[in-house]
Amino acid sequence: MSLPPPDPKSTCLVTGASSGIGAEVARELARRGHGVTLAARREDRLTELSEEIEVEHGVRAETVALDVADADARRGLPAQLEERGLQVEVLVNNAGFGSGGAFTELDADAETAMVRTNLEALVGMTGVFLPPMVERGRGAVLNLASLISFQPVPFQATYGATKAAVLSFTEAIHGEVAGSGVTVTAVCPGPVRTEFGEAGGFGGADDKIPDRFWLEPDKVAADAVKGLDNGDRVVVPGLRNQLLSLGGQHTPRWVLLPLLRRFYPVGD
């Protein structure tokens, strides 16, 4: 088993835990008896979730108001948690956001901020918490990638690039720490009904995505934590999405890109 056993002095740090997949991953870990530390910018949401988790699962649920894009805040987290008598043995890098539209028409500063949040912060958080796990010989890191990681998608150029990089980074680190007692896993969900999509994370293509391809966040969380516990390198929830991931990897780009461009309702 790749997940360390639950311990009162250990915690699972989940970023972007205020809603959606992050909140469901926290619930799933708590359901397995693990204490959790919920991190996000919306502290009111975190407090509600922590109280729910403690009542329903009887585990310790801490909260941390955190902007993962703040490098100083990331570096200060271990000491902050140590003051609470906690050691991070599971890290879930879930925080992130998306955008949709022709790159030439999007705000360049916002696109750059997305790279900082989706990729730079994930690498930074992993750099803070993975080395101590390897030293202890136990631990687990779950990184949120995406089905979009497997192919470029017009009108989601920056978002797709960040998620492709997350997948590549995760697979490489998974190979580096093999045999150390620590596992690193990427979960690559397709469209999930969360606030992410409502905020435009799918580039306005939501209405064109058939219902059969949508997943609920609790399903994604359950598959992700199961895969992490199994020591899997990559988890793609849902059989249809697994087939799409294979198609995305192997379809020639001269065929794939025009098809995907027609699918998106923006930029025409």
C-alpha positions as CSV (number, residue, x, y, z in Angstrom):
1,M,0.0,0.0,0.0
2,S,1.4,3.4,-1.0
3,L,-0.6,5.6,1.4
4,P,1.1,5.9,4.8
5,P,-1.1,4.6,7.7
6,P,-3.2,7.2,9.4
7,D,-1.5,8.8,12.4
8,P,-2.6,11.6,14.7
9,K,0.6,13.5,14.0
10,S,0.4,13.2,10.2
11,T,-1.8,15.0,7.8
12,C,-2.8,15.1,4.1
13,L,-2.4,18.6,2.7
14,V,-4.9,19.3,0.0
15,T,-4.7,22.5,-2.0
16,G,-7.7,24.0,-3.7
17,A,-9.8,22.2,-1.1
18,S,-12.6,24.7,-0.9
19,S,-14.8,23.0,-3.5
20,G,-14.9,20.5,-6.4
21,I,-12.4,17.7,-6.8
22,G,-10.2,19.1,-3.9
23,A,-13.0,18.9,-1.4
24,E,-14.0,15.4,-2.5
25,V,-10.4,14.2,-2.3
26,A,-10.2,15.5,1.3
27,R,-13.5,13.7,2.1
28,E,-12.2,10.5,0.5
29,L,-8.9,10.6,2.5
30,A,-10.9,11.4,5.7
31,R,-13.2,8.4,5.0
32,R,-10.0,6.3,5.0
33,G,-9.1,7.6,8.5
34,H,-6.6,10.2,7.5
35,G,-6.4,13.6,9.0
36,V,-6.5,16.5,6.5
37,T,-5.2,20.0,6.2
38,L,-7.4,22.0,3.8
39,A,-5.7,24.9,1.9
40,A,-7.3,27.5,-0.3
41,R,-7.9,31.2,-0.5
42,R,-11.5,31.0,0.6
43,E,-11.2,30.4,4.3
44,D,-14.9,30.5,5.0
45,R,-15.4,27.5,2.7
46,L,-12.6,25.6,4.4
47,T,-14.0,26.1,7.8
48,E,-17.4,24.6,6.8
49,L,-15.7,21.6,5.2
50,S,-13.3,21.0,8.1
51,E,-16.2,21.0,10.5
52,E,-18.1,18.5,8.3
53,I,-15.2,16.2,8.0
54,E,-14.5,16.1,11.7
55,V,-18.1,15.3,12.5
56,E,-18.6,12.7,9.8
57,H,-15.3,10.9,9.9
58,G,-13.8,11.7,13.4
59,V,-10.4,12.8,12.1
60,R,-8.5,16.0,12.6
61,A,-9.2,18.6,9.9
62,E,-7.1,21.8,9.9
63,T,-7.4,24.8,7.6
64,V,-4.8,27.0,6.1
65,A,-5.6,30.2,4.1
66,L,-3.1,29.9,1.2
67,D,-2.4,31.4,-2.2
68,V,-0.2,28.6,-3.7
69,A,1.2,31.1,-6.2
70,D,2.9,32.9,-3.2
71,A,6.4,31.3,-3.0
72,D,7.0,32.6,0.5
73,A,3.8,31.2,1.8
74,R,4.7,27.8,0.3
75,R,8.1,27.8,2.0
76,G,6.5,28.7,5.3
77,L,4.0,25.9,5.4
78,P,6.1,23.2,7.0
79,A,7.0,25.4,10.0
80,Q,3.3,26.5,10.3
81,L,2.1,22.9,10.4
82,E,4.9,21.8,12.7
83,E,3.6,24.4,15.2
84,R,0.4,22.5,15.1
85,G,2.2,19.2,15.7
86,L,1.6,18.0,12.2
87,Q,3.7,16.4,9.5
88,V,2.6,16.2,5.8
89,E,2.8,12.6,4.6
90,V,0.3,13.1,1.7
91,L,0.3,16.1,-0.6
92,V,-2.5,16.7,-3.0
93,N,-1.7,19.5,-5.6
94,N,-5.2,20.3,-6.7
95,A,-5.3,24.1,-6.9
96,G,-5.6,25.5,-10.4
97,F,-7.8,27.3,-12.9
98,G,-8.4,27.4,-16.7
99,S,-9.5,29.7,-19.4
100,G,-10.9,29.5,-22.9
101,G,-10.6,31.5,-26.1
102,A,-8.2,32.4,-28.8
103,F,-4.9,33.1,-27.2
104,T,-4.4,36.4,-29.1
105,E,-7.6,37.7,-27.5
106,L,-7.0,36.5,-23.9
107,D,-5.4,38.6,-21.2
108,A,-1.7,37.8,-21.3
109,D,-1.2,38.6,-17.6
110,A,-4.0,36.2,-16.6
111,E,-2.6,33.5,-18.8
112,T,0.8,33.9,-17.2
113,A,-0.8,33.8,-13.7
114,M,-2.4,30.5,-14.7
115,V,1.1,29.1,-15.4
116,R,2.2,30.2,-12.0
117,T,-0.7,28.6,-10.3
118,N,-1.2,25.4,-12.3
119,L,2.5,24.6,-12.8
120,E,5.0,26.7,-10.9
121,A,3.1,26.4,-7.6
122,L,2.7,22.6,-8.1
123,V,6.4,22.2,-8.7
124,G,7.1,24.4,-5.7
125,M,4.8,22.6,-3.3
126,T,6.3,19.2,-4.4
127,G,9.8,20.6,-3.9
128,V,8.9,21.6,-0.3
129,F,7.2,18.4,0.8
130,L,8.6,15.5,-1.4
131,P,12.2,15.5,-0.1
132,P,11.2,14.9,3.6
133,M,8.9,12.1,2.4
134,V,11.8,10.4,0.6
135,E,14.0,10.8,3.7
136,R,11.4,9.2,5.9
137,G,10.8,6.4,3.3
138,R,7.0,6.9,3.1
139,G,4.6,9.4,1.6
140,A,2.5,10.1,-1.4
141,V,1.9,13.0,-3.8
142,L,-1.2,13.4,-6.0
143,N,-1.1,15.9,-8.8
144,L,-4.2,17.1,-10.7
145,A,-3.5,16.9,-14.4
146,S,-6.3,16.6,-17.0
147,L,-7.5,14.6,-20.0
148,I,-6.3,17.6,-21.9
149,S,-2.7,16.6,-20.9
150,F,-2.6,14.0,-23.7
151,Q,-3.1,16.4,-26.6
152,P,-3.1,20.1,-27.5
153,V,-6.5,21.7,-27.7
154,P,-7.1,24.9,-29.6
155,F,-8.6,27.7,-27.5
156,Q,-7.2,26.2,-24.4
157,A,-3.6,26.6,-25.3
158,T,-2.2,27.8,-22.0
159,Y,-4.3,25.5,-19.8
160,G,-3.5,22.5,-21.9
161,A,0.2,23.3,-21.8
162,T,0.2,23.6,-18.0
163,K,-1.6,20.2,-17.6
164,A,0.7,18.5,-20.1
165,A,3.6,19.8,-18.1
166,V,2.0,18.5,-14.9
167,L,1.6,15.1,-16.4
168,S,5.2,15.0,-17.7
169,F,6.6,16.3,-14.4
170,T,4.6,13.7,-12.4
171,E,5.6,10.7,-14.5
172,A,9.3,11.7,-14.3
173,I,9.2,12.1,-10.5
174,H,7.3,8.9,-10.2
175,G,10.2,7.2,-11.9
176,E,12.8,9.0,-9.8
177,V,11.4,8.0,-6.4
178,A,10.6,4.4,-7.4
179,G,11.7,2.1,-4.6
180,S,11.8,4.9,-2.0
181,G,8.5,4.1,-0.3
182,V,7.0,7.2,-1.8
183,T,4.7,7.4,-4.8
184,V,3.8,10.2,-7.1
185,T,0.5,10.0,-9.1
186,A,-1.2,12.1,-11.7
187,V,-5.0,12.0,-12.0
188,C,-6.3,13.1,-15.4
189,P,-10.0,13.6,-15.3
190,G,-12.1,14.6,-18.3
191,P,-15.0,17.2,-17.8
192,V,-16.2,17.3,-14.2
193,R,-19.3,19.1,-13.0
194,T,-17.7,21.6,-10.6
195,E,-17.3,25.4,-10.3
196,F,-14.3,25.1,-12.6
197,G,-16.5,24.5,-15.6
198,E,-19.0,27.1,-14.5
199,A,-16.3,29.7,-14.4
200,G,-15.3,29.0,-18.1
201,G,-12.7,26.3,-17.5
202,F,-13.8,24.4,-20.6
203,G,-13.6,27.4,-22.9
204,G,-17.3,27.7,-23.5
205,A,-17.5,24.2,-25.0
206,D,-19.5,22.7,-22.1
207,D,-22.8,22.5,-24.1
208,K,-21.1,20.5,-26.8
209,I,-19.7,17.8,-24.4
210,P,-22.1,14.8,-24.4
211,D,-23.5,13.9,-20.9
212,R,-21.9,10.5,-21.0
213,F,-18.4,12.1,-20.8
214,W,-19.1,14.1,-17.7
215,L,-18.0,12.8,-14.3
216,E,-19.0,13.7,-10.8
217,P,-16.1,15.0,-8.5
218,D,-16.6,12.2,-5.9
219,K,-16.1,9.6,-8.6
220,V,-12.8,11.3,-9.7
221,A,-11.7,11.6,-6.1
222,A,-12.4,7.9,-5.3
223,D,-10.5,6.8,-8.4
224,A,-7.6,9.2,-7.7
225,V,-7.1,8.1,-4.1
226,K,-7.4,4.4,-5.0
227,G,-4.8,4.9,-7.7
228,L,-2.5,6.7,-5.3
229,D,-2.9,3.9,-2.7
230,N,-2.0,1.4,-5.5
231,G,1.1,3.3,-6.4
232,D,-0.2,4.0,-9.9
233,R,1.7,6.5,-12.1
234,V,-1.4,7.9,-13.9
235,V,-5.1,7.6,-13.2
236,V,-7.7,8.4,-15.9
237,P,-11.2,8.1,-14.3
238,G,-13.9,6.6,-16.6
239,L,-13.5,4.0,-19.4
240,R,-14.6,6.5,-22.1
241,N,-12.0,9.0,-21.0
242,Q,-9.4,6.3,-20.9
243,L,-10.1,5.6,-24.6
244,L,-10.1,9.3,-25.4
245,S,-6.7,9.6,-23.7
246,L,-5.3,6.9,-26.0
247,G,-6.8,8.6,-29.0
248,G,-5.3,11.9,-27.9
249,Q,-1.9,10.4,-27.7
250,H,-1.8,8.5,-30.9
251,T,-4.0,10.4,-33.4
252,P,-1.8,12.4,-35.9
253,R,-1.9,16.1,-35.0
254,W,-2.9,17.1,-38.6
255,V,-6.1,15.1,-38.1
256,L,-6.7,15.9,-34.5
257,L,-6.2,19.7,-34.4
258,P,-8.8,20.6,-37.1
259,L,-11.4,18.3,-35.4
260,L,-10.8,19.9,-32.0
261,R,-11.0,23.3,-33.5
262,R,-14.4,22.6,-34.9
263,F,-15.6,21.4,-31.5
264,Y,-14.9,24.7,-29.8
265,P,-17.5,27.5,-30.3
266,V,-15.0,30.3,-29.9
267,G,-12.5,31.8,-32.2
268,D,-14.6,31.3,-35.4
